[in-house]
Amino acid sequence: MQTVLLTGAASGIGRQAALQFAAAGWRVLAVDRDGDGLAALTTALTPDSVQSFVVDLADPAQIERLRDIEFTIHAVVNNAGMSDASGTPLVDQPPLQIDRLLALNLYAPARIFEAVRHKLAAGARVVNVSSGAGLKAIPFRGAYSPSKAGLIAQTAALEKAEPQLAVTCLCPGFVRTELVENLIAAGRLDPVQAVSKIPLGRMASPAEMARAMLFLASSDAAPLSGQTFVYDGGSSIYGGSAHFALSEREVTSPEAGTRYTLVGAPEGWASALPGGSGTYPALIDFSPLEAPAGELTKAVWQAATRFAEHHRFDASLTLVLPAESAEAGNWAMAGDVAAAEMLVRTLACEFGASGRRINALRMDGTVQDRAALLAFIAGVEAQFLTGQILAA
C-alpha cells in the first residue's frame, strides 16, 4: 500500500483529496490542526486507510512530531495554507500576522520535508500546493501572494537539490469550496464577477482539484518534476479586458471516460494510450513534431483548425511539441517557439466558452513514462486545465 502525507486534510480540498487517495488504495497520513475535522475524516474512512495527526504547521516544534511516523512515505502533499481576508495594507500589518502566514504557507513545506525525509521511499513525490496568487500579485491580502510565489520557487529549488525525487507545484485557480458556496449564498461573492477572467467561465470543484493532487502524487507525474502545474481554467494566461460570461455548460462527469483520437502518432503510441470506450473527446496531435524549422506556429494553427472543424463543444486538444527547438542557432527563427506557445494560450481563451480545452506537452515523442501523463492532460479528469505548456 502506498502512503501519502497530506496536510490540510480536515476540510475543503484537502478532505476531498484524502477521500480520493483512500478510494484509490492509498494509506493517508492526515495532518491538520483541526482535531474535530480529522476525527470526522477518520470516521468516514476505514481504519487501515487513515492515520491522523493534530499538528499546527505554523509551529516548527509541532512539525518535529512528524519525525516519528512509522510508515514509509511515497508522496507528500503540502496542501495546508492560509489566506488573509483582513484587507489591511501590508505596511500596516502587525509582525505576528505576517510571520504566521509565512510560517504556514512558505516555511512549513520545507520543515515537513526535513522532518520526514528519512521516511521517504525511493522516487517519492512531493507536491506543493501554491496558488494562482503566486503567479500574479493580489493586493490587500497580506503576504499571501508573496508566500505562494515563494513556494513555487522553493519547489523548483528542491527538485534541483533532490533530483532523485519527483517534485511538482500545483497552482489552483478559483475553487468552489464550501466557504465560497457560503459566501455566494450570503451575497458576499458574485459568481459572475468571480469567473469573469476565467476563459472556461466557471470555478473548479474541490473534487477536480483533489484529482489533480492525486495524479501529481502518482508516479505517472514524475516527468513533470520541477514544474508548476497551473490548474486554473485559463485565468493565468488571459490578458484581455473583456469579461467572460458565467458558463451554463454541464461539466462532463469523470465516469464518462475519455475517447482518445491520435493524429500523426509515432510508432507505439496507439497501443500505449487507453482505449476508446469513453465519451469525452480528446484529440492528441503529434503533427507539430514534424514541423520544419520556423513553422511551428503554423503547425499549431493548422492542428487547432482541424480540431475546431470536428469539435464544437466540450472536447480537448493536446499538442505534442518538440522537446528541443528546431531553430537552435538561428536567431531569425528564434521567435517561432514563443509565438507557437502564445498561440496555444490565445486559442485557449477563445475556445473556453464552448468548453473546449487546448494544452501542449513538450517531449521527445517516446512512449515510456509519458503515456499516462499525456492521457491525464487530455482526458476528462483534467477539465479545468487549459492554455498550459508543460514539458516532459
C-alpha positions in Angstrom: 0.0 0.0 0.0 1.3 3.4 -1.0 1.3 6.1 1.7 0.7 9.8 1.3 1.3 12.5 3.9 -1.4 15.1 3.3 -1.6 18.4 5.1 -4.7 20.5 5.5 -6.7 17.2 5.3 -9.6 18.1 7.6 -11.7 20.2 5.3 -12.2 21.6 1.8 -9.9 20.4 -1.0 -7.8 18.5 1.5 -10.6 16.4 2.7 -11.7 15.7 -0.8 -8.1 14.7 -1.6 -8.0 12.4 1.4 -11.2 10.6 0.3 -9.9 10.2 -3.2 -6.5 8.9 -2.1 -8.1 6.4 0.2 -10.5 5.3 -2.6 -7.5 4.7 -4.9 -6.0 2.4 -2.3 -3.6 4.7 -0.6 -2.9 5.0 3.2 -3.5 8.6 4.2 -1.5 10.3 6.9 -3.8 13.2 7.5 -2.3 16.3 9.1 -4.3 19.3 10.3 -4.7 21.5 13.4 -8.4 20.9 13.3 -8.8 17.8 15.5 -12.6 17.6 15.2 -12.3 17.7 11.4 -9.7 15.0 11.4 -11.9 12.8 13.6 -14.8 13.2 11.2 -12.4 12.3 8.3 -11.2 9.2 10.2 -14.8 8.1 10.8 -15.5 8.4 7.0 -12.6 6.1 6.1 -11.6 2.5 7.0 -9.1 2.3 9.9 -6.3 0.8 7.8 -6.6 3.7 5.2 -6.0 6.7 7.5 -4.0 7.9 10.4 -4.5 11.4 11.7 -2.0 13.9 13.3 -3.2 17.0 15.0 -0.4 19.5 14.2 -0.3 23.3 13.9 2.1 23.6 11.0 2.8 27.2 11.7 4.7 25.9 14.8 8.1 24.4 13.9 8.2 22.5 17.2 4.9 20.7 16.4 6.2 19.8 12.9 9.0 17.9 14.6 6.5 15.3 15.8 6.2 14.0 12.3 9.7 12.6 12.5 8.1 9.6 14.5 5.8 8.5 11.6 6.2 4.7 11.3 5.3 4.3 7.7 7.4 4.6 4.5 6.1 7.6 2.7 5.6 7.6 -1.1 4.2 11.1 -1.5 4.0 14.3 0.5 1.2 16.7 -0.5 1.7 20.1 1.2 -1.9 21.4 0.9 -2.3 23.3 4.1 -2.3 27.1 3.8 -4.0 30.2 5.0 -5.1 33.4 3.4 -5.6 37.0 4.7 -9.0 38.5 4.4 -8.4 41.4 6.7 -7.9 43.9 3.8 -5.1 45.6 5.8 -2.3 47.1 3.8 1.0 45.2 4.2 2.8 48.1 5.8 0.1 48.4 8.5 0.0 44.7 9.4 1.4 43.5 12.8 4.6 41.3 12.5 2.8 38.3 14.1 0.2 38.3 11.3 2.9 38.3 8.6 5.0 35.8 10.5 2.2 33.2 10.9 1.2 33.3 7.3 4.7 32.9 6.0 5.3 30.1 8.6 2.4 28.1 7.3 2.4 28.9 3.5 6.2 29.1 2.8 8.3 27.6 5.6 6.2 24.7 6.7 6.6 22.6 3.5 10.4 22.8 3.8 10.2 21.9 7.5 7.9 19.0 6.8 10.3 17.7 4.2 13.2 17.8 6.6 11.2 16.1 9.3 10.1 13.1 7.1 12.9 12.8 4.6 14.3 9.7 6.4 11.0 8.0 5.8 10.7 8.8 2.0 10.6 5.9 -0.4 12.9 5.8 -3.4 11.5 8.0 -6.1 9.0 9.6 -3.7 6.9 12.5 -4.9 6.5 15.9 -3.3 3.5 18.1 -4.3 3.5 21.7 -3.0 0.1 23.4 -3.4 0.6 27.1 -4.2 -2.0 29.3 -5.8 -2.7 31.5 -8.8 -1.9 34.3 -6.4 1.7 33.1 -6.6 1.7 34.0 -10.3 0.1 37.4 -10.1 0.1 39.9 -7.2 -3.2 40.2 -5.3 -3.1 43.3 -3.1 -4.8 43.7 0.3 -4.4 40.1 1.2 -1.3 40.4 3.3 1.7 38.3 2.4 -0.5 35.7 0.6 0.8 36.3 -2.9 4.5 36.6 -1.8 4.2 33.4 0.2 2.7 31.4 -2.7 5.3 32.9 -5.1 8.0 31.8 -2.7 6.6 28.2 -2.6 6.7 28.0 -6.4 10.4 29.0 -6.3 11.1 26.6 -3.4 9.6 23.7 -5.4 12.0 24.3 -8.3 14.9 24.6 -5.9 14.0 21.3 -4.1 13.9 19.5 -7.4 17.4 20.6 -8.2 18.7 19.8 -4.7 17.0 16.3 -4.6 16.9 15.1 -8.2 16.1 11.6 -7.1 12.6 12.8 -6.1 9.7 13.9 -8.3 8.8 17.4 -7.1 5.9 19.5 -8.6 3.9 22.6 -7.6 0.1 22.7 -8.1 -1.3 26.2 -8.6 -5.1 26.0 -8.2 -7.4 28.7 -9.6 -10.8 29.7 -8.2 -12.3 26.6 -6.5 -16.0 26.5 -5.4 -15.3 25.2 -1.9 -17.9 25.2 0.9 -16.5 28.5 2.0 -17.1 30.0 -1.4 -20.6 28.5 -1.6 -21.4 30.1 1.7 -20.1 33.5 0.5 -22.3 33.2 -2.6 -25.3 32.3 -0.6 -24.8 35.2 1.8 -24.5 37.6 -1.2 -20.8 38.4 -0.3 -19.5 37.0 -3.6 -20.9 37.4 -7.0 -20.2 34.2 -9.1 -20.5 36.2 -12.3 -17.7 38.6 -11.3 -15.6 35.7 -9.8 -15.4 33.9 -13.2 -15.2 37.0 -15.4 -11.5 36.4 -16.1 -11.6 32.6 -16.4 -11.8 31.5 -20.1 -13.7 28.3 -19.1 -16.3 30.5 -17.4 -16.6 28.6 -14.2 -14.8 27.7 -11.0 -13.3 24.3 -10.3 -15.0 21.9 -7.9 -13.0 20.6 -4.9 -13.2 17.1 -6.3 -11.5 18.3 -9.6 -8.6 19.8 -7.6 -8.3 16.7 -5.5 -8.0 14.6 -8.6 -5.1 16.8 -9.8 -3.4 16.3 -6.4 -3.8 12.5 -6.7 -2.4 12.5 -10.2 0.6 14.6 -9.3 1.3 12.4 -6.3 1.5 9.3 -8.5 4.5 8.0 -10.4 2.8 8.9 -13.6 3.5 12.6 -13.0 7.3 12.0 -12.5 8.2 13.5 -15.9 6.8 16.9 -14.7 9.4 17.1 -11.9 10.4 20.7 -11.1 7.5 22.2 -12.9 4.4 24.2 -11.9 1.1 22.7 -12.8 -1.3 25.6 -13.3 -4.8 24.3 -12.9 -7.0 27.4 -13.2 -9.4 27.3 -16.1 -7.0 29.5 -18.1 -7.2 32.6 -15.8 -3.4 32.9 -15.5 -3.0 33.1 -19.3 -5.8 35.7 -20.0 -4.7 39.2 -20.7 -7.8 40.7 -22.4 -10.1 43.4 -21.0 -13.4 41.7 -21.9 -15.2 39.7 -19.2 -16.2 36.0 -19.7 -19.8 35.1 -19.0 -20.6 32.5 -16.4 -20.8 29.2 -18.1 -24.1 27.3 -18.1 -22.4 24.2 -19.6 -22.5 20.9 -17.7 -19.1 19.6 -16.7 -18.7 16.1 -18.1 -18.6 13.5 -15.3 -15.3 11.7 -14.9 -17.2 8.5 -15.0 -18.0 9.2 -18.7 -14.4 8.3 -19.6 -12.3 9.6 -22.4 -12.3 8.8 -26.1 -8.8 9.4 -27.4 -8.0 10.1 -31.0 -4.4 10.3 -32.2 -3.1 12.3 -35.1 0.3 11.7 -36.6 1.3 9.5 -33.7 4.8 7.9 -33.8 5.0 4.1 -33.6 3.9 2.7 -30.2 1.6 5.4 -29.1 -1.7 4.0 -30.3 -1.3 0.9 -28.1 0.1 2.9 -25.1 -2.9 5.1 -24.5 -6.2 3.8 -23.1 -8.9 2.5 -25.4 -11.8 4.5 -26.9 -14.6 3.3 -24.7 -15.3 6.8 -23.1 -17.4 9.6 -24.5 -15.3 12.8 -23.7 -13.5 13.6 -27.0 -9.7 14.1 -26.6 -7.6 14.7 -29.7 -3.9 14.3 -29.2 -2.0 15.7 -32.2 1.7 14.8 -32.8 1.9 16.6 -36.1 3.9 19.6 -34.7 6.8 17.2 -34.1 7.3 17.2 -37.9 7.1 21.0 -38.4 10.1 22.4 -40.4 12.3 25.0 -38.7 10.4 28.2 -38.3 7.0 26.7 -38.9 5.9 25.5 -35.5 3.4 28.3 -35.1 1.8 27.5 -38.4 1.7 23.8 -37.5 -0.1 24.6 -34.2 -2.6 26.8 -36.0 -3.3 24.0 -38.6 -3.8 21.5 -35.8 -6.2 23.8 -34.0 -8.2 24.4 -37.2 -8.6 20.7 -37.8 -9.7 20.2 -34.2 -12.3 23.0 -34.4 -13.8 21.6 -37.6 -14.8 18.4 -35.9 -15.3 19.5 -32.2 -17.5 22.5 -31.5 -18.1 21.9 -27.8 -16.7 20.1 -24.7 -13.5 18.5 -26.1 -9.8 18.7 -25.6 -6.9 19.2 -28.0 -3.4 18.3 -26.7 -0.5 19.2 -28.9 2.8 17.4 -28.7 5.6 19.8 -29.4 9.3 19.0 -29.9 11.4 18.9 -26.7 14.2 20.8 -28.5 13.8 23.8 -30.7 14.5 23.2 -34.4 15.6 26.9 -34.5 18.6 26.4 -32.3 21.4 28.6 -33.5 19.2 30.6 -35.9 18.3 33.9 -34.2 15.9 34.9 -37.0 13.7 31.9 -36.3 14.0 32.1 -32.5 10.6 33.7 -32.0 8.7 30.9 -33.6 8.6 28.7 -30.5 7.4 31.6 -28.3 4.8 32.5 -30.9 3.5 28.9 -31.1 3.2 28.8 -27.3 1.3 32.1 -27.1 -0.9 30.8 -29.9 -1.9 27.9 -27.7 -2.8 30.3 -24.8 -4.7 32.6 -27.1 -6.7 29.7 -28.6 -7.5 28.5 -25.0 -9.0 31.9 -24.3 -11.1 31.8 -27.5 -12.2 28.2 -27.0 -13.1 28.5 -23.3 -16.8 29.5 -23.6 -17.5 26.3 -25.7 -16.0 24.0 -23.1 -13.1 23.2 -25.4 -9.6 23.0 -24.0 -6.1 23.2 -25.6 -2.8 22.4 -24.0 0.7 21.4 -25.2 3.3 19.0 -23.9 7.0 19.4 -24.9 8.5 16.0 -25.2 10.8 13.8 -27.4 8.0 11.6 -28.7 8.9 8.5 -26.7 6.2 6.4 -25.1 8.0 5.3 -21.9 6.8 7.1 -18.7 4.8 9.6 -20.7 1.6 7.9 -21.9 -0.2 8.2 -18.6 0.8 11.9 -18.3 -0.5 12.7 -21.8 -3.7 10.7 -21.1 -4.4 12.8 -18.0 -3.7 16.1 -19.6 -6.0 15.3 -22.5 -8.7 13.4 -20.6 -11.9 14.0 -18.8 -10.3 14.2 -15.4 -8.4 17.4 -16.2 -11.3 19.6 -17.5 -10.0 22.7 -15.6 -6.7 22.5 -17.4 -6.3 24.8 -20.4 -3.7 27.0 -22.1 -0.8 25.3 -20.4 2.6 24.4 -21.9 4.2 21.5 -20.0 7.5 19.7 -20.6 8.3 16.1 -20.1 
